[in-house]
Amino acid sequence: MTETENLCGLRREDFQTTINGKQTDLYILKNAAGSEVAITNYGGGIVAIMVPDRDGNYANVIQGHANIQEAMQAEPYLSTLIGRFGNRICKGKFQLKGKEYQLALNDGPNALHGGPKGFHARVWEALQMNDYTLVLNLVSAYGEEGYTGELKVTVVYTFTNENELMIDYMATTNKKTIINLTHHGFFSLAGIADPTPTIDDIECEINADFYLPIDETSIPTGEILKVEGTPFDFRQPKTFGQDINADNEQIRNGSGYDHCYVLNKREEGELSFAARIYDPKSGRTMDVFTTEPGVQLYTDNFGNGYRGQYGATFPRRSSVCFEAQHFPDSPNRPYFPSVVLKPGRKYEQKTIYKFGVRK
C-alpha cells in the first residue's frame, strides 16, 4: 500500500512544516486486522482512526483535520494530547510548598488544559518504532505556562491487532510540580461526514457510582455525588439523547455532559474498565480502560459545525470525549487524589480505546 493508498487518504506532505525550528509530520500506524490510526506530532493529535462497521466498511471515527495549517488554526484541543494539566484549575491558582502559582486564564475565570500554549500546541519529538508504535517526547521548560519544574514527558501510542489504541504516558520532573495528562479524542463512531451525525442515539455505559458536580464556571463544587437518580447515571447502557437536555442544574452548568466521573476501582492505579459506547446504526463499539481515577465525559456541547477533513463538518454534539484523568481542580482539593509529582518519582498512566463491532 503506497502512502496515497492509506485508508484515511491523508498525505504526509500536508502535515510537514517547520514550527520554531521543529519539523511536523504525519505517522500512520497499521495493524494485522487492516485498521489504521494516523497521528501528527503537532500536539500529538490523532487525525484518523479507520475501523470497520458491522458490514466491514471502514470510516474515520475521530474528528481531525486534513493538514497542519488547519490543525494549528482551528479548534485547539481537537483530538490532541493535553498537558501539563488536563481540565480546569479554579482562577488558575494553586499552591506548592507554600508558594502560590498563577496560570494563564483561558476559560473564563479559570485555567484550562495546560494553557493556550499547552502540550496540544507543541511539536513533539517523534520516532515511529514499527508499523504499530509511535513514541513522542517533549521537554516542558521550568516556568512554561506558569508551571514550576522542568518536565520530561514520553507518550507511546500502540495500535494492536485487536484494534486497541493504547496510550502510555510517562513523566519526570526536577522540581516538585503538578501534572494531569490526558488525551482529548473527539470520537464519532458513526464516522465523520457532512454533517457528522449527532451522538443522540449512541448508547453509553460508564463504570462509576459517583460524579463531580460543577459550578456555573465548570469548576467542581467539591462534592462527590451519587449518579443514582440523576441524568448522570450511565451504570446501565442508555443513549446520550435520553437525558442530555434534562431540566437539571448540572446539565445546565455543563451545557450538557461536561463532568468528571469517579471511576469504580478495587485499588488505586489499576487498569480497569471505564466506559463503553455503541452506535446501533454502524454496529461500532468503543471500550475505554484506564489506570486513572476519573474520566471526563464531554459531549461536544460547544461544537459549531466547523470543517474537518474532506468537507466533513462537526456540528454541536457530533462527538463524545472520554478524557481519562485525575480530577479537575485537584491542586485546590486536598481530599482529591494527588496530582503532585516529586523529583525522583515517575508519573505513569495508561489508557486504552478498544474498537469493535456488534453484529
Buried (B, 14 or more C-beta within 10 A) or exposed (E): EEEEEBBBBBBBEBBBBEEEEBEBBBBBBBBEBBBBBBBBBBBBBBBBBBBBBBEEEBBBBBBBBBBBEBBBEBBBBBBBBBBBBBBBBBBBBBEBEEEEBEBBBBBEEBBBBBBBEBBBBBBBEBEBEEEBBBBBBBEBEEEBBBBBBBBBBBBBBBBBEEBBBBBBBBBBBEBBBBBBBBBBBBBBBBBBBEEBBBBBBBBBBBBBBBBBBBEEEBBBEEEBBEBEEBBBBBBEEBBBBBBBEBEEEBBEBBBBBBBBBBBBBEEEEEBBBBBBBBBEEBBBBBBBBBBBBBBBBBBBBEBEEBBBBEEBBBBBBBBBBBBBBBBBBBBBBEEBBEBBBEEEEEBEBBBBBBBBBEE
